[in-house]
Amino acid sequence: MNMQYQRIKGAEDFYPVELAVEKAIGDNLREQARKFGFQEVNMPAIETIKLLTAKSGEQVKEQIFVLEKKGAEELGLRFDLTVPITRMFVSKQKELQKPVKWFAVAPMWRYEAPQAGRLREFTQLSVECFGSDKPEADATCINIIIACMESFGLTSKDIKIKINNKKLLEGLLLELVSKDKLEDVVRIIDKSAKISEIEFMQELKKIGVSEQKIEVIKKIIKIQGPPSCLANIRELNPKELALQGLEELENTLKFVNKEYVVVDLSIARGLAYYTGNVYECFDREGKYRALAGGGRYDQLVELFGGEATPATGFAIGTATLTLLLKDKGLLPKTSISPDYYVAPVDEKVIPKAMEIASKLRQKFSVDIDLMRRKLAKQFEYANSVGAKKIVIVGEKDLAEGKVTVRELATGKEEKISVDKL
């Protein structure tokens, strides 16, 4: 078969069964966000390039799908939902009661090499909280991630949340590198799990970090373990900024289920707008990419022209989550089968069959033969679409004001008055 047109790499087609699962996953995520008092918003897929590049960091600039320029406007497709949701917040900031707790489940686009769980078009739940600088706000976001995972049947045996604090990491690094190198060092640390130790050292050397200091950086990012390992960081005698980050982290963890949490100083999150706690959720076996990630971004509102406002949030991607749920046998159970299939015995009864289908549709999902097939073929089709019951409409039955209803699973049949259907 010559397939002339194929879908682009890194985007997915959802046939009815897959779409039902995708929709069930999205609805489940929405429900969890609502349970924590967050309200749903939506916005255009297209934003100005000026907004999209305002604070995304170099790595994301290359990944933006830029639309062809027509006239003076420079537009692109959004690469996350935090940026447009923050833009929405800024435009109504003065009239909104704080904290503002919003979420969205929507697609976004990144131009990058596709791989398992990493797509060019993908859907995320994005949860954002504006107006609270308290650790409870950060903890709430982490608790929503846990609630989302648990709602699918995942537990702390299946997933973990690796958490760090940007101030803590940067405070410790500023003892070793100058401020102008900080962003580069953090970017290299952010990908340290994906590259070899030799590559990691080479990249740091390239930006002028001495071998001796690289060893110290390696020690810092190897600090990993349960929340109790924060005591080891205190032994490093952290200065002002690092100490502030350490306290933010400790205070947040007071309100979070510790079974899920792993402190990990190598978590840096690539997006340049994070300012405080940062975290990523992974499966325990380490088979997949991050299932979720987020953190505090206290400067973004001001950067977008609003009044300085603390903010925190996270996103869960449905692509990797679906892979994990499939792996664990935990995909949501869905059905796309009709309740009834109406089968006219011959052409003469089609008008009546249509009328019966229409009546049944007031309460049920109903399919009907559209091909004028023989009854046996209609039965085959009804079975293939998984119809629960078949309504056989024939002249003999109709003369008595009745139809025959058969349950497909059991074959049990009964004659029912048309009025009682």
N, C-alpha and C positions, 0 to 999 in steps of 0.2 A: 504493500500500500504506500503510495507516494504521499508523504505528509509534507505539503509545501510550507505550511505555516505552523510553527511550534511556539509554545510559550517561552518567554525569555528565561534564561537561567536565573535562579535565585528568587523566583516568584512562584506562587502555588495556585493551581486550579483546585477549587473545592467542588467536587461532585456532591449530589444530594446527601449521601451518607456522611461524607467528611464534613460538609458544611454544618450538618446537624450537631456533630461533635464539637466543632469550632464554636458554634453559637452557644452550646451548653457550657463550654468552658468560659466564654466571655460573660455569660449571664451569671455564672457562679462567682466570678471575680467581682462583678458589679454588686452582687448581693452582699459580699463580705465588706466592701467599701461602705455601702449604705449602712450596714450594721454599726459601723464606727462613727456614723453621723456625717459622712461625706456626701456631697451632692454632685450629680452628673452634669458635665458640660460638653459642648462640642464646638468645633471651629473649622475654618477652611484648611484644606491640605496645602494650599499655596500661601507662602509668606514672602516678604521682601528679603532679598539677599542681605540687605543691611541688617535686618533683625537676626537672620539665621547665623550670620558670622560675627555678631557683636561679642559673644563671649564663649565661643564653642571650642577654641583651641585649634591648632593647625591641623591635627589629624582629621577632625570632622569636616573642615573646609573642603578637603579633597573628596569627601564622600557625599557632598550635597548634589542632588540632581538639579542642575541649573536649567531652567526653561529658556527656550530660544527668545532672545530679546526682541520685543516688538515695541517700537516707540521708546519712551524714556524709562519705562519700568523694568527693573531687574528682579526677576522672581525665581523662586526655587521651591522644591517640595520639602516639607518639614522632615527632620531627621529624628526628632523626639517630640514629646508633647509638653515637656516642662517649659520650653521657650514660648510656644503660643499661649499656654495657660497663664504664664507670667505676664505676657502682653495683655491678655484679657483682664487680669487682676489690676494692672496699672491703669487701664482706661476707666475703671470704676472704683479705684482705690478709696477715694474720699467718702463715698456713700456706703461702703460695705462695712458691716459689723465684723470685728475681728474675734477669733481667728476665722479666716475664710478657708473652708475645707472642701476642695473640689477634686473630682476624678474624671477621667475619660478612658474609654476603651476604643481605640481607633488605629488605622494603619498608618505607617510612615515609611520613609524610603531612605536607604543609604547605598551609595554606589561603591560596592566593595566586592571582593572575591567571595562567591557563595560557598558555603560548606555546611555540614550537618548542624542544624539549629541556627545557622546564620544566613539570613536571606536579605535580598535587596528590597523586597517589600515585605513588611512584617507587621504584626499587630501587637500592641502592648496595652496593659492596664497601667495608667499613670495616675498616681495619687499625690496631691500637693496640698501643703498646709501653710498658709501665710499669716504672719502676725504673732507667732509665739516663739520666744527664744528659750523656752523651758525644756529640760530634758524629757518631760512627759510627751512633748510633741514628737521628738525623734523616736521615743520608745513606742508611741502609737503606730508610727509607720512600720516599724519592725514587727510589731504585734499583728498588724494587718497582713503582712507577708506570711507570718506563721499561720494565721487564721485561714488565709487562702489555701495554703498547702494542706492544712489539716482537713479543709472542707472536701478535698479530693481523696482523703484517706491516707495521705503521706504523714509520717511522724518524724520525730528527731532521730530515729534510726535511719531514715531515708535522706534527710537533708540537714544542712548546717548553714548558719549565717556567719560569714567571716566579717569582722568589724574592726575598724581602725578610726583614727581621727587625724584629719589633715593638719591641724595645728600641732598635734603631738609629733607627727612625722616630720613636718617642716621645721619645728623647733629643734628637734634632734639633729636634722640635717644641716641647719644653719650654723651649728657648731663646727661643721666640717667643710661646707662649701659656701661661696659668696651668693648673695641674693640673686644676682643676674643668672646664675646657673641653676637655681632652685627648680624652676619649672621643667627644665630638661631632665634633671635628675629624677624628679617625681614621675615624669613620663616614662623614663627607662625602668624605674621600679614597677610602674603599673604593668609593664609587659614582662616582668622578670620571670613569671611562672611559665610563659610561652617560649622563652629563649634559653639557650644553654648558659651555664655559668661563665664559660669563656666569652660568649657573645655579650653577656651582661657586662663583664669587665672591660671588653673592648669598647663598648659604647660609652661607658663612663670615662675611659681614658681619652677617647676622641674629643670629649668636651673639656678635657684638662683636669680630671680628678686624679690625684696621685694614688699609687698602689696601696700605700699605707692607709689612706682614707677610704679606699674602696673596701678594704678588709673590715673597717669599722661599719661602713654602710651595710655590708653583708651580714654582720652580727645583728645590727638593728632590725633588718627585715626578716631575720630568722626567728625573732621573738614571736612565737605562735603558741596558742594553747587555750585552756579554759580561762574564764574571767579572772581566776585567782593569779594568773601569770602577770597581771598588771603590777603586782608587787615587785617583780623583776625590773620593771621600767623605773620604778621609784629609785632603785639602786643605781641607775644611770645618772642620778642627780639632775633631773631635767630642769632647765631654766624656765623663765617666765612663760613664753609662748607654749612650750611643750607641756609645762605643768598645767596650764589652762586647758589644753586639749585632753590631758590625762583625766582631769577632774570632770570635764564634759562627758567623757567616755564612761567613767565610773558611775556618774549620776544617772546616765541613761540606762545602764545595765541593771540598776536597782528595780526597774519596772518591766524587765523582759525575762521570759522563761530561759534560764541559763542553760538548760539541756540543749538548746538549739545553737548556742553562741560559741564561736571560736574567735579569740582575739588574734589578729594577724596584721603585723605592721607592714606587710608588703602590699596590702590593699590600698590603692591610691585613686582608683576611678579615673579614666582617661579624660572625661569632660572637665574643662578648665574652671567651671563655675562653682565647684564644691569648696566649702570653707571650714567645715567642722567634721562631725561624725560622717564616715563613709562606710558602706557595707555592701556585700554581695552574697547572694544565696546560691549554694551549690548542692548537687546530689553527693551523698557521702562517699560513693564509690569513685567520684571524679571522672565519670564517663562523659559528662556533657559540659557545654559552656555554662556560664552563669544563668541561673533561672530568673534572677531578679537582682536589681542593684539600685542604690540610692544614697541619699545623704543630705547634709545641710548646705544651703546656698544663700547665705545672708546678704550677698551683695548684688544679686541679679536684678531685683526690683529697682534698685537705685540706678543700675547700669542701663535699664530700659526706660529711664526718665521718671520713675516713680519716687515716692518718699521712701527713705531707707526703711526696710521692713525685713525682719528675720523670716526665713522660709526653709521648709524641709520637705522632702518627698522621695518617691521611689517609683520604679517601673517593674512590671513582670511581663516578660515576653511569652506569647502563647506558643511559639514554634518549639522552643526547647522544652517547655513544660509538657507539651503534647507528646514529645519523644519519651520523656521520663514516665509519664502516666501510662503510655502504651507498653513500655518496658515492664512496668510493675503490675500490669493488668488492671489499671484503675481509671481507664477512660470512662467518662460519663455514659450511662446507658441512654440511648436515644431511640426514637422510632419515627420513621417517615412514612409508615404504612397507613393507608386509608382505613377508616372504621368499616365502611361498606363499599362493595362493588355492585353496581346495578347492571344486570345482564338482560337486555331485551332478547326474547327468543327469535323474533323475526322483525322485518321492517314495519309491519303494521302497528306494532306496539311501541315503537320508538317515542312518539309524542307522550304517551302515558309514562314510559320509563323516565323520560326527561323530567316530567312533572314530579314523579316520586323522588328522583335524585335531588331536585330543588327543595322539596319539602324536608328531606332528611338533612340537608346542608344547614338548616337552621340550628341543628345541635351537633352534627357530626361532620367528619371529613369523608367525602364521598367521591368515588371514581365511577366512570360509566364508559361503556364501550363506545369508541368513536370510529371504529373501523368496519362496522357491520359484519362482524365475524360470526361463524357458527358457534353454538353454545360451548362445545368442547374446547374450542380455541380461547373463548372468553374465560373459561375456568382456568386454563393454563396461565393466561395473563394475570388473572386475579391472584393466583398463587404466587406468581413471580414478583408482584408488587407487595405481597404480604398482607393482602386485605383480610380483615378478621371475619367478615360475614359477606355472603353473596346474596343479592336479592334477585330472584329469577322472575322476570315479568313475562307472562305468557297469556295468550287469548283465553284459554280454558279457565285459568285462575281468575282473570279479570272479570269474566262473565259472572263469577260469584262474588266480585268485589274484593278478591284476595290476591296475594303474591306468595311465592315460596321463599323462605329465608333459610339459608344453609350456613352453619358454622364451618369454616374451612378447616379448622384444626381437628374437629371431631367428626365432621360429616353429618352431624345431627341436623335434621330438617324439620321445619314446621310451617304450616300455612297460617298467614297472619292477614287480618283484614287491613286493606289499604289505609283506612281511616286511623287505625291504631298504630301505624308505623311510627 
